[in-house]
Amino acid sequence: MRDFFRKLSLRAKLLCIALLPLLFIVYLSLDLYGEKSRNVLQTQLYLNRIHQSVTISRLIDQLQKEGRYSFDYALTKVDRKEMLGQRPVTDSLLSELDRFNDSSLKHYRSYTFLEKIDSTRKYIDSGHFDANQVMHFFSSSVFRLNTVQNYPTIIYKDLKEAYSDIVSQKLLSEMVTYQSIIDANIYNLLYTRKYMVETLMGTYGTYEVYKSYENELGVKADQKVLDRFNQIKDHGAMQRVDGYLSKIFSTFKVDSSYTYQNWKTVSDNSLNELRNLQMSLLDNAESQIQAFYKVETGEKNKAIIYLIGITALVALLVFYILHIINISLKELSAAAQKLADGNTDIRIPFISNDAVGRLATSLWKVDQKNKELAMAASKIGEGNFDVKFSPRSSEDLLGTAVLKMKDDLLQFTDDLKKSKEEFEQLADFIPQIVWVTNNDGEIIYYNKAWYEITGSNKDNIENSWVPVLHPDDVGIVLTKWYGSIENGEMYEAEYRVKDMRVNEYRWYLGRAVPIIEEDGKILKWFGTGTDIHDQKLQHEKLEELVAKRTLELNRSNEDLQQFAHVASHDLKEPLRKIRTFSDRLVLEVKDTLPEKARVYINKLQNSAGRMVNMIDSILSYSVMNSTIAEKELINLNNILDGITNDLELLIIEKEARLEYDQLPTIKGDKTLVFQLFYNLINNSLKFTKADHEAIIKISAQKVSHQDIKPAMHNGIFDFYWLVTIEDNGIGFNQAYADKMFNAFTRLHSKDKYEGTGLGLALCRRIVDRHEGYIYAEGEEGVGARFYILLPAE
């Protein structure tokens, strides 16, 4: 224990001395604060219960009003407007009571029957409830609501009067409840004039309960409350009601003193007098508790102030004593800390000739030696390697380190100078422009090529590059350069520089990359400028040649298209005459024409027809490349619907069946796509087997370019539609699968199967125009399958 306390600092020892009284004072203050806090919480509970009781009392009041209106409506069918207007008021108070977070109210709607209030209202509106049932429901609900009110026992003498008012208003609430029941029964009796004795006998028990609460009020209420109660009892409406009730319950007879209308008015006024007295007592109690709450809250706040004040006073006293004792040690500690931070020429106080004084002297000596070291290091850092300096002793680590730093810096400076000279020699040797900027983009170096080309001098290096640029290129170059500086990204731009050697602008490609340090910051930019003038001019010439060649090709295509149309017309004209005159010949000499001649004429007409078809196919094939139409979205289902309609007679003749469903939408030339599928389906119909039902199936699936052989796509599109047209016709030899797409290629006799040999060639050209691919698979006697790959844009 002794060693433990000896190791403690002086401040810790003094704190231990002051700790016990400080803790005792804090304990007393906290105890006082805790008592005041409990009082505040208890008072808050009173206020919450009072507020809850006020809400219940208001709800009881509004329920009684609604009950009276409902009773009148059930009995006399009047007051319907008042009854309907009262219901939202009652509902708003029910909602307000629902919001109280009190366990005693958790199931109050069930206990008070108020969960059935909506259904009861419906029965009242429908006329299914008689007046007695209405009064029974509302009286039962009010009676049970009165039992829900739960007032805490008040233990404070200052709130004795408030507690007395709470008890008195509770009794008044019960009296209001029972008087409303009595008033309703008397009202019913006066209205119906039936069962008088039985009704009075049944109500007498309620009257006795009412009088018992009145007697209890006389015992428990204080004198001020009794004076107010007796004031309303002996005067006004309550006096008249009380006298009339005493009279009829003593004789059990109802005389003609009141009609049911007069009784309703005077009994309502009497109830209002009792309610007003009850609510004023409740408001008075709430005001007293609220005032008490404010007082207790103030006392609680004072306790906090006392706690803080006493604790602060004692703490200040302790810390002041510590400050006086330790002030000299703090000054020495501050001086030592400055030495540790690297400061020199520090003011060190000399306090006394003791241990503290000797410590101050030692610190002063250390400061003087550090000052000498700092001056030597500063001169070495400035490049003065002739400074005289030596370590203080063989154990002087700092002095030895400064001496080694001097030798290392001298060597590094020599190496850096040599490296810079080598870089400048290399940069001056190459024909390109080489330049370097700082991290802000300011020029700090140009190689020899720059000065030779631009004629600039080294006196104004920072602003030397903008004046030599072509005026049209300055804006673009500056925008890209400043953008690269801001984003730290590679710089690249083409611009024209005025070459003073030939006095003309030449094109250069400028590039620069940032030199980035380890911490991610840009140290400088390294850039080059490459002469691309000749390449630029050559490129422009090539573009002119390409444009000129394109124009010539377009003109050639137009000429070809015009020639094809003219040729088609001129070639078909003789064929039309052959068919026309052969038809006339058959008509004029048909009776004398030999059978063999008829065969020859028929072959002549068929040959002329085939020649017309071939000319049309050649025309379509030849003008394919010269026809350029804007692509549009094409629904392949619509295309096949149109083809089916056009080939309807042939499909019926071949007894064929086309099967297709849910085909995709592609982008292309609608006319060409129609021609593509028309030719393929017409082919399938042409090459059917005579003894089989012809079935042609068209389907499609989406495939990735990775699943297609490289030779089948151009690598531009990621996905393709693979459309398959499959038939069960005569098929073909697979060895001819590629050859049959060539122009004028036929795999079957033209006498047996008509055709020009251009249909599939035209299909391939249409697919090529849509950047797709077409190929076929077949087997003789089994059928054929044609596959079309079209981009899925």
C-alpha positions in Angstrom: 0.0 0.0 0.0 2.9 2.4 0.9 4.5 1.8 -2.5 1.2 2.4 -4.2 0.7 5.8 -2.7 4.4 6.8 -3.3 3.9 6.1 -7.0 0.9 8.4 -7.1 1.4 11.9 -8.5 1.2 14.9 -6.2 -2.1 15.8 -7.8 -3.5 12.4 -7.2 -2.5 12.5 -3.5 -4.2 15.8 -3.0 -7.3 14.6 -4.8 -7.5 11.6 -2.4 -7.4 14.0 0.5 -10.3 16.0 -0.8 -12.3 13.1 -2.2 -14.2 12.0 1.0 -15.8 15.4 1.9 -16.5 15.9 -1.8 -18.3 12.6 -2.1 -20.3 13.2 1.1 -21.5 16.6 -0.2 -22.4 15.0 -3.6 -24.3 12.2 -1.8 -26.5 14.7 0.2 -27.2 16.7 -2.9 -28.1 13.7 -4.9 -30.5 12.5 -2.1 -32.2 15.9 -2.1 -32.5 15.8 -5.9 -33.9 12.3 -5.9 -36.6 13.2 -3.4 -37.7 16.2 -5.4 -37.6 14.1 -8.6 -39.9 11.5 -7.0 -42.3 14.3 -5.9 -42.4 15.7 -9.5 -43.1 12.2 -11.0 -45.9 11.6 -8.4 -47.5 14.9 -9.2 -47.3 14.2 -12.9 -49.1 11.0 -12.2 -51.8 13.0 -10.4 -52.1 15.3 -13.4 -52.4 12.5 -15.9 -55.1 10.8 -13.8 -57.0 14.1 -13.4 -56.8 14.7 -17.2 -58.1 11.2 -17.7 -60.9 11.7 -15.2 -61.8 15.0 -17.0 -62.0 13.1 -20.3 -64.2 10.4 -18.7 -66.5 13.0 -17.1 -66.9 14.8 -20.4 -67.6 11.5 -22.1 -70.2 10.6 -19.5 -71.8 14.0 -19.9 -72.0 13.6 -23.7 -73.2 10.0 -23.4 -76.0 11.2 -21.2 -76.9 13.8 -23.7 -76.9 11.3 -26.5 -78.9 9.0 -24.3 -81.5 11.6 -23.7 -81.8 12.5 -27.4 -82.0 8.8 -28.3 -84.5 8.1 -25.6 -86.7 11.0 -26.9 -86.4 9.8 -30.4 -87.3 6.2 -29.4 -90.2 7.4 -27.4 -91.6 10.4 -29.4 -89.7 10.3 -32.7 -88.4 13.8 -32.1 -84.9 15.2 -31.6 -83.5 13.1 -34.4 -81.4 16.0 -35.7 -80.0 16.7 -32.2 -79.4 12.9 -31.7 -77.4 12.6 -35.0 -75.5 15.8 -34.3 -74.5 14.5 -30.8 -73.0 11.3 -32.0 -69.7 12.8 -33.5 -69.1 14.6 -30.2 -69.4 11.4 -28.3 -67.2 9.6 -30.8 -64.4 12.2 -30.6 -64.3 11.8 -26.8 -64.2 8.0 -27.1 -61.2 8.4 -29.5 -59.5 10.8 -27.0 -60.0 8.2 -24.2 -58.5 5.5 -26.5 -55.3 7.4 -26.7 -54.5 7.2 -22.9 -51.7 4.7 -22.2 -53.3 3.3 -19.0 -53.7 -0.4 -18.3 -57.0 0.3 -16.4 -58.5 1.4 -19.7 -57.2 -1.5 -21.8 -60.6 -3.2 -22.2 -62.9 -0.4 -21.1 -65.1 -0.5 -24.2 -65.9 -4.1 -23.6 -66.5 -3.5 -19.9 -68.8 -0.5 -20.4 -70.6 -2.0 -23.4 -69.5 0.9 -25.6 -68.1 -1.6 -28.1 -71.7 -2.1 -29.1 -72.6 1.6 -29.5 -72.5 1.5 -33.3 -74.8 -1.5 -33.5 -77.1 0.1 -30.9 -77.3 3.3 -32.9 -78.3 1.3 -36.0 -81.1 -0.4 -34.0 -82.3 3.0 -32.7 -82.3 4.4 -36.3 -84.3 1.4 -37.5 -86.9 1.8 -34.7 -86.2 -1.7 -33.3 -85.3 -0.3 -29.8 -88.0 0.9 -27.5 -87.3 3.8 -25.1 -86.6 1.6 -22.1 -84.0 -0.4 -24.0 -82.3 2.8 -25.1 -82.2 4.1 -21.5 -80.9 0.8 -20.2 -78.0 0.7 -22.7 -76.8 4.3 -22.0 -77.4 4.1 -18.2 -75.4 0.9 -18.0 -72.6 2.4 -20.0 -72.5 5.6 -17.9 -72.7 3.6 -14.7 -69.7 1.4 -15.7 -67.7 4.4 -16.9 -68.1 5.9 -13.5 -66.4 2.8 -12.0 -63.5 3.1 -14.4 -62.4 6.4 -12.9 -59.4 5.7 -10.7 -58.1 8.4 -8.5 -54.7 8.0 -6.7 -54.5 8.6 -3.0 -52.9 12.0 -2.5 -50.3 11.9 0.3 -49.2 15.5 0.3 -50.7 17.9 2.8 -50.5 20.8 0.3 -53.0 18.9 -1.9 -55.5 18.0 0.8 -58.1 20.4 -0.6 -57.5 19.1 -4.1 -58.1 15.5 -2.9 -61.4 16.6 -1.2 -62.6 18.2 -4.5 -61.7 15.1 -6.4 -63.8 12.9 -4.0 -66.7 15.4 -4.1 -66.8 15.6 -7.9 -66.8 11.8 -8.0 -69.9 11.7 -5.9 -71.5 14.4 -7.9 -70.8 12.4 -11.1 -72.6 9.4 -9.5 -75.5 11.7 -8.6 -75.7 13.0 -12.2 -75.8 9.4 -13.5 -78.6 8.3 -11.3 -80.6 11.5 -11.6 -80.5 11.2 -15.4 -82.0 7.7 -15.1 -84.7 8.9 -12.8 -85.5 11.9 -15.1 -85.8 9.6 -18.1 -88.2 7.3 -16.4 -90.4 10.2 -15.2 -90.3 11.6 -18.7 -91.5 8.3 -20.1 -94.2 8.1 -17.5 -95.4 11.6 -18.2 -95.4 10.9 -21.9 -97.1 7.5 -21.9 -99.3 7.9 -18.7 -99.1 4.1 -18.4 -97.9 1.8 -15.7 -97.4 4.7 -13.3 -97.2 2.8 -10.0 -95.1 0.0 -11.5 -92.7 2.6 -13.1 -92.4 4.6 -9.8 -91.8 1.4 -7.8 -89.1 0.3 -10.2 -87.4 3.8 -10.1 -87.6 4.1 -6.4 -84.5 2.0 -5.8 -82.5 4.3 -8.2 -83.8 7.3 -6.2 -82.6 5.8 -2.9 -79.1 5.3 -4.4 -79.2 8.9 -5.6 -80.1 10.1 -2.1 -77.4 7.9 -0.6 -74.7 9.6 -2.7 -76.2 13.0 -1.7 -75.8 12.0 2.0 -72.3 10.8 1.4 -71.5 14.1 -0.2 -72.7 15.9 2.9 -70.3 13.8 5.0 -67.1 13.8 2.8 -67.2 17.3 1.1 -65.7 20.3 2.7 -67.8 23.2 3.8 -67.2 25.3 0.7 -68.4 22.5 -1.6 -71.4 21.9 0.6 -72.3 25.6 0.5 -72.2 25.6 -3.3 -74.2 22.4 -3.5 -76.9 23.6 -1.1 -77.0 26.9 -3.1 -78.1 25.0 -6.2 -80.2 22.5 -4.3 -82.3 25.2 -2.5 -82.6 27.5 -5.6 -83.4 27.1 -9.3 -84.2 23.9 -11.3 -82.6 21.4 -8.8 -84.9 22.7 -6.0 -88.0 22.1 -8.2 -86.8 18.7 -9.4 -85.8 17.6 -5.9 -89.2 18.7 -4.5 -91.2 17.0 -7.2 -89.2 13.7 -6.9 -89.7 13.7 -3.1 -93.4 14.3 -3.6 -94.1 11.5 -6.2 -91.9 8.9 -4.4 -93.7 9.6 -1.1 -97.2 9.1 -2.7 -96.3 7.0 -5.8 -98.6 9.1 -7.8 -97.9 11.5 -10.7 -100.0 14.6 -10.7 -100.4 17.3 -13.4 -97.7 19.6 -12.1 -95.5 18.8 -15.1 -96.1 17.8 -18.7 -93.4 15.7 -20.3 -92.1 18.8 -22.2 -91.9 20.9 -19.0 -90.3 18.0 -17.2 -87.6 17.6 -19.8 -86.7 21.3 -19.6 -86.5 21.6 -15.8 -84.7 18.2 -15.4 -82.1 19.1 -18.0 -81.4 22.4 -16.3 -81.1 20.5 -12.9 -78.6 18.1 -14.4 -76.6 20.9 -16.0 -76.3 22.6 -12.5 -74.9 19.4 -11.0 -72.5 18.9 -14.0 -71.3 22.4 -13.8 -70.5 22.0 -10.1 -68.8 18.7 -10.7 -66.6 20.1 -13.5 -65.7 23.2 -11.6 -64.5 21.0 -8.7 -62.4 18.9 -11.1 -60.9 22.0 -12.7 -60.1 23.4 -9.3 -58.3 20.2 -8.3 -56.4 20.1 -11.5 -55.3 23.8 -11.0 -54.1 23.0 -7.4 -52.1 20.0 -8.5 -50.7 21.9 -11.5 -49.5 24.7 -9.1 -48.0 22.1 -6.8 -46.3 20.5 -9.8 -44.7 23.8 -10.8 -43.4 24.3 -7.2 -41.9 20.8 -7.0 -40.3 21.2 -10.5 -38.8 24.5 -9.3 -37.5 22.7 -6.1 -36.0 20.0 -8.3 -34.2 22.5 -10.4 -32.9 24.3 -7.3 -31.6 20.9 -6.1 -29.7 20.6 -9.3 -28.3 24.1 -8.9 -27.3 23.4 -5.3 -25.6 20.1 -6.4 -23.7 21.8 -9.2 -22.8 24.8 -7.1 -21.5 23.0 -4.1 -19.6 20.4 -6.2 -18.1 23.2 -8.3 -17.1 25.2 -5.2 -15.3 22.3 -3.6 -13.7 21.2 -6.9 -12.5 24.8 -7.5 -10.9 25.0 -4.1 -9.1 21.7 -4.6 -7.9 22.5 -8.1 -6.8 26.0 -6.9 -4.6 24.4 -4.3 -3.2 21.9 -6.8 -2.5 24.8 -9.2 -0.5 26.7 -6.6 1.6 23.7 -5.7 2.2 22.5 -9.2 2.7 25.8 -11.1 6.4 25.5 -11.2 6.3 21.9 -12.4 3.8 22.9 -15.2 6.1 25.6 -16.5 9.0 23.2 -16.6 6.7 20.6 -18.2 5.7 23.1 -20.9 9.3 23.9 -21.6 10.2 20.3 -21.9 7.3 19.7 -24.2 8.4 22.5 -26.5 11.9 20.9 -26.6 10.2 17.6 -27.5 8.3 19.3 -30.2 11.5 20.7 -31.7 11.2 24.3 -30.5 14.4 26.3 -29.5 15.2 29.5 -27.6 12.6 28.6 -25.0 12.1 30.8 -21.8 12.8 28.5 -18.8 12.1 30.0 -15.4 14.7 29.5 -12.6 12.7 29.0 -9.4 15.0 27.8 -6.7 18.3 26.1 -6.1 16.9 22.7 -5.5 15.9 19.7 -7.6 13.4 21.7 -9.6 16.0 24.4 -10.2 18.6 21.9 -11.3 16.0 20.4 -13.7 15.5 23.9 -15.2 19.2 24.3 -15.8 19.5 21.0 -17.6 16.6 21.9 -19.8 18.3 25.3 -20.7 21.5 23.4 -21.7 19.5 21.1 -23.9 17.8 24.0 -25.6 21.1 25.7 -26.4 22.5 22.5 -28.0 19.3 22.0 -30.0 19.6 25.5 -31.3 23.1 24.8 -32.6 21.9 21.6 -34.3 18.9 23.4 -35.9 21.1 26.2 -37.4 23.5 23.6 -38.8 20.7 21.5 -40.3 19.1 24.6 -41.9 22.3 25.7 -43.6 22.8 22.1 -44.9 19.2 22.0 -46.2 19.9 25.3 -48.1 22.8 23.6 -49.8 25.6 25.1 -47.7 27.7 21.9 -47.2 30.7 23.9 -45.9 29.1 24.5 -42.5 31.3 23.7 -39.5 29.6 21.1 -37.3 30.6 18.1 -35.2 28.7 15.8 -32.7 28.7 16.7 -29.0 30.0 13.3 -28.1 30.3 9.8 -29.4 26.8 9.1 -27.9 25.2 12.1 -29.5 22.8 10.3 -31.8 21.1 13.5 -33.1 24.4 15.2 -33.9 25.7 12.0 -35.7 22.4 11.8 -37.7 22.7 15.5 -38.8 26.3 14.8 -40.0 25.2 11.8 -41.9 22.3 13.8 -43.4 24.9 16.3 -44.7 26.9 13.6 -46.5 23.7 12.0 -47.9 22.3 15.3 -49.2 25.6 16.2 -50.8 25.6 12.9 -52.7 21.8 13.1 -53.6 22.3 16.7 -54.9 25.1 15.5 -57.2 23.1 12.6 -58.5 20.0 14.7 -59.1 22.0 17.3 -61.0 23.6 14.6 -63.2 20.1 12.9 -63.8 18.6 16.3 -64.9 21.5 16.9 -67.3 21.0 13.4 -68.8 17.2 14.0 -69.2 17.7 17.3 -70.9 20.4 15.9 -73.3 18.0 13.0 -74.2 15.0 15.4 -74.7 17.1 17.8 -76.9 18.2 14.8 -79.0 14.7 13.6 -80.1 12.8 15.5 -82.9 9.6 15.7 -80.9 8.6 18.6 -78.6 9.0 17.6 -75.0 7.5 19.7 -72.1 6.9 19.5 -68.4 4.5 21.4 -66.1 4.0 21.6 -62.4 0.8 20.1 -60.8 -1.2 23.2 -61.7 -0.4 22.9 -65.4 2.2 25.7 -65.5 5.1 25.1 -68.0 8.5 24.6 -66.2 10.5 23.0 -69.1 10.7 22.8 -72.9 13.3 20.8 -74.9 15.4 22.3 -77.7 12.9 21.3 -80.4 10.3 23.7 -79.0 12.5 26.7 -79.2 13.7 25.8 -82.7 10.2 25.4 -84.0 8.5 28.3 -82.3 11.4 30.8 -82.1 10.5 31.4 -78.4 13.0 32.3 -75.7 13.4 31.1 -72.2 12.7 34.4 -70.5 8.9 34.0 -70.6 8.5 30.2 -70.6 5.2 30.1 -68.7 3.2 32.1 -71.3 5.0 31.1 -74.5 2.7 28.4 -75.9 -0.7 30.0 -76.4 0.6 32.7 -78.9 2.1 30.2 -81.3 -1.2 28.1 -81.6 -3.6 28.6 -84.5 -6.4 30.9 -83.3 -9.0 28.3 -84.2 -7.4 25.7 -82.0 -6.8 27.7 -78.8 -10.3 27.2 -77.3 -10.3 23.4 -78.0 -6.8 22.9 -76.6 -7.4 25.0 -73.4 -10.7 23.1 -72.7 -9.1 19.7 -73.0 -5.9 20.7 -71.1 -7.8 22.2 -68.1 -10.2 19.3 -68.1 -7.3 16.9 -67.8 -5.8 18.9 -65.0 -9.1 18.9 -63.1 -9.8 15.2 -63.6 -6.2 13.9 -63.5 -6.8 12.0 -66.8 -4.5 11.7 -69.8 -4.4 14.7 -72.2 -4.6 14.3 -76.0 -5.3 17.0 -78.6 -4.5 17.8 -82.2 -3.6 21.4 -82.9 -1.6 23.6 -85.3 1.6 25.3 -84.2 3.3 28.1 -86.2 6.7 26.7 -87.4 8.9 29.8 -87.6 11.4 27.9 -89.7 9.0 27.7 -92.6 6.6 30.5 -91.5 3.5 28.3 -91.6 1.2 26.3 -89.3 1.8 22.6 -89.0 -0.4 19.9 -87.3 0.8 18.4 -84.1 -0.5 15.6 -81.8 -0.1 16.7 -78.2 -0.2 14.1 -75.4 0.5 14.4 -71.6 0.3 12.0 -68.7 0.4 12.9 -64.9 3.3 11.9 -62.8 1.6 10.6 -59.6 3.2 10.3 -56.1 2.6 7.5 -53.7 -0.1 9.4 -51.9 -2.1 9.7 -55.2 -1.4 13.4 -55.7 -0.1 14.7 -59.0 3.5 15.9 -58.8 3.8 17.2 -62.4 2.8 16.5 -66.0 5.0 15.1 -68.8 4.0 15.9 -72.3 5.1 15.5 -76.0 4.2 17.1 -79.3 4.5 15.0 -82.4 4.5 16.4 -86.0 1.5 14.8 -87.8 1.2 17.4 -90.5 2.0 15.1 -93.5 -0.2 12.3 -92.1 -3.1 14.8 -91.6 -2.9 16.1 -95.2 -2.7 12.5 -96.5 -5.7 11.5 -94.5 -7.7 14.5 -95.8 -6.8 13.6 -99.4 -7.9 10.0 -98.8 -11.2 11.2 -97.5 -11.7 13.4 -100.6 -10.9 10.4 -102.8 -13.3 8.1 -100.9 -16.1 10.7 -101.2 -15.4 11.1 -104.9 -15.4 7.3 -105.4 -18.6 6.9 -103.4 -20.3 9.5 -105.6 -19.2 7.7 -108.7 -20.4 4.3 -107.3 -23.8 5.9 -106.6 -24.0 7.3 -110.1 -23.0 3.9 -111.5 -25.7 2.1 -109.4 -28.3 4.5 -110.7 -27.1 3.9 -114.3 -27.2 0.1 -113.7 -30.7 0.3 -112.3 -31.9 2.4 -115.2 -30.3 0.0 -117.7 -31.8 -3.0 -115.9 -35.3 -1.6 -116.2 -34.9 -0.7 -119.8 -33.3 -4.0 -120.6 -36.1 -5.8 -118.8 -38.7 -4.0 -120.8 -37.0 -4.5 -124.1 -36.4 -8.2 -123.5 -39.9 -8.9 -122.4 -41.5 -7.1 -125.3 -40.7 -9.8 -127.9 -41.7 -12.5 -125.4 -45.1 -10.9 -125.0 -45.5 -10.9 -128.8 -44.6 -14.5 -129.0 -47.2 -15.4 -126.4 -49.8 -13.1 -128.0 -49.4 -14.5 -131.6 -49.2 -18.1 -130.4 -52.5 -17.6 -128.6 -54.1 -16.1 -131.8 -52.6 -19.0 -133.8 -54.3 -21.5 -131.5 -57.6 -19.7 -131.7 -57.6 -19.3 -135.5 -56.5 -22.8 -136.5 -57.4 -24.8 -133.5 -59.7 -27.1 -135.5 -57.1 -27.9 -138.1 -54.0 -27.8 -135.9 -52.4 -31.2 -135.5 -51.8 -32.5 -132.0 -48.1 -32.4 -132.4 -48.3 -28.7 -133.4 -50.4 -28.1 -130.3 -47.6 -29.6 -128.1 -45.0 -27.4 -129.8 -47.1 -24.2 -129.3 -47.7 -25.1 -125.7 -43.9 -25.6 -125.1 -43.3 -22.3 -126.9 -45.7 -20.5 -124.5 -44.3 -22.1 -121.4 -40.7 -21.2 -122.5 -41.8 -17.6 -123.1 -43.4 -17.5 -119.6 -40.3 -18.9 -118.0 -38.2 -16.4 -119.8 -40.4 -13.5 -118.4 -40.0 -14.9 -114.9 -36.3 -15.2 -115.4 -36.0 -11.6 -116.6 -38.0 -10.4 -113.6 -35.7 -12.3 -111.2 -32.6 -11.0 -112.9 -34.0 -7.5 -112.6 -34.7 -8.0 -108.9 -31.3 -9.5 -108.3 -29.4 -6.8 -110.2 -31.0 -3.8 -108.5 -30.8 -5.3 -105.0 -27.6 -3.4 -104.0 -28.9 -0.1 -105.5 -32.1 -0.1 -103.6 -31.8 1.5 -100.2 -34.8 1.7 -97.9 -35.0 3.0 -94.4 -35.3 0.2 -91.9 -38.5 -0.2 -89.8 -39.9 -2.6 -87.2 -41.4 -5.7 -88.9 -43.6 -8.2 -87.2 -42.8 -11.6 -88.8 -46.2 -13.0 -87.9 -47.8 -10.2 -90.0 -45.4 -11.0 -92.8 -46.4 -14.7 -92.8 -50.1 -13.9 -92.6 -49.7 -11.9 -95.8 -47.7 -14.7 -97.5 -50.3 -17.2 -96.5 -53.0 -15.1 -98.0 -51.1 -14.6 -101.3 -50.3 -18.3 -101.6 -53.7 -19.5 -100.5 -54.7 -21.2 -103.8 -51.3 -23.0 -104.0 -51.6 -24.1 -100.4 -55.0 -25.6 -101.0 -53.8 -27.2 -104.3 -50.9 -28.9 -102.4 -53.1 -29.7 -99.4 -50.3 -28.1 -97.3 -50.3 -26.8 -93.7 -48.2 -23.9 -92.4 -47.4 -23.9 -88.7 -46.0 -20.8 -87.0 -46.7 -18.9 -83.8 -45.1 -16.1 -81.7 -42.4 -15.0 -84.2 -40.3 -12.0 -83.3 -40.2 -8.4 -84.5 -37.1 -7.5 -86.4 -35.8 -4.3 -88.0 -35.3 -4.2 -91.8 -36.7 -3.4 -95.2 -40.3 -4.7 -95.1 -40.5 -5.3 -98.9 -37.3 -7.3 -99.0 -38.2 -9.3 -95.8 -41.5 -10.2 -97.4 -39.7 -11.4 -100.6 -37.3 -13.5 -98.5 -39.9 -15.5 -96.7 -42.2 -15.6 -99.8 -39.4 -17.3 -101.9 -38.5 -19.8 -99.1 -42.1 -20.8 -98.4 -42.9 -20.9 -102.1 -39.9 -23.3 -102.6 -41.2 -25.6 -99.8 -44.6 -25.7 -101.5 -43.0 -26.3 -104.9 -40.9 -29.3 -103.8 -43.6 -31.3 -101.9 -44.0 -35.0 -102.2 -47.2 -36.2 -104.0 -48.1 -38.9 -101.6 -47.6 -37.0 -98.3 -49.4 -34.1 -96.5 -47.1 -31.1 -96.9 -46.2 -29.5 -93.5 -44.1 -26.4 -93.3 -43.0 -25.2 -89.8 -41.6 -21.8 -89.1 -40.1 -21.1 -85.7 -37.6 -18.7 -84.1 -35.3 -18.5 -81.1 -32.9 -15.9 -79.7 -29.2 -16.8 -79.7 -26.0 -15.1 -78.5 -23.2 -14.3 -81.0 -21.0 -16.6 -78.9 -23.1 -19.6 -79.9 -22.7 -18.9 -83.6 -19.8 -19.8 -85.8 -17.6 -16.7 -86.4 -18.1 -17.0 -90.2 -21.9 -16.6 -89.7 -21.9 -13.0 -88.2 -19.9 -9.8 -88.4 -19.2 -9.4 -84.7 -21.3 -6.2 -84.4 -24.4 -7.5 -82.7 -24.5 -9.4 -79.4 -27.7 -11.4 -80.2 -29.5 -12.8 -83.3 -32.9 -14.3 -84.1 -32.4 -17.8 -85.6 -35.5 -18.4 -87.8 -36.0 -21.9 -89.1 -38.2 -22.9 -92.0 -38.6 -26.7 -92.1 -40.6 -28.9 -94.6 -41.1 -32.6 -95.3 -40.8 -32.3 -99.1 -38.4 -34.0 -101.5 -35.3 -32.5 -99.8 -31.9 -32.2 -101.4 -28.4 -33.6 -101.3 -26.4 -31.9 -98.5 -23.4 -31.7 -100.8 -25.3 -28.9 -102.7 -26.3 -27.0 -99.6 -24.1 -24.0 -100.3 -24.0 -24.2 -104.1 -27.8 -23.9 -104.5 -27.6 -20.2 -103.2 -25.6 -19.3 -106.4 -27.4 -17.6 -109.2 -29.0 -19.8 -111.9 -28.3 -23.0 -110.0 -31.0 -25.7 -110.2 -30.9 -29.1 -108.4 -34.0 -30.5 -110.2 -35.3 -30.6 -113.7 -37.1 -27.5 -114.9 -39.6 -29.6 -116.7 -40.8 -31.2 -113.5 -40.3 -28.2 -111.1 -40.6 -24.7 -112.6 -38.3 -21.9 -111.5 -35.6 -19.5 -112.6 -32.7 -20.6 -110.4 -32.5 -17.1 -108.9 -34.9 -17.4 -105.9 -32.4 -18.6 -103.3 -29.6 -16.3 -104.6 -32.0 -13.4 -104.1 -32.7 -14.7 -100.6 -29.0 -14.7 -99.7 -28.6 -11.2 -101.0 -31.6 -10.0 -99.0 -30.2 -11.6 -95.8 -26.7 -10.1 -96.5 -28.4 -6.7 -96.9 -29.7 -7.1 -93.3 -26.3 -8.1 -92.0 -27.4 -11.7 -91.4 -26.6 -15.2 -92.6 -28.6 -17.9 -94.4 -27.8 -21.6 -94.8 -29.6 -24.9 -95.4 -29.7 -28.5 -94.4 -31.5 -31.3 -96.3 -31.8 -35.0 -96.9 -33.2 -36.5 -100.1 -36.7 -37.9 -99.6 -37.0 -36.5 -96.0 -37.2 -32.7 -96.3 -35.2 -29.5 -96.1 -34.5 -26.9 -93.3 -33.5 -23.3 -94.0 -31.9 -21.3 -91.2 -31.9 -17.5 -91.2 -29.8 -15.4 -88.8 -31.0 -11.8 -88.4 -29.8 -9.2 -85.9 -31.9 -8.9 -82.7 -31.6 -5.1 -82.4 
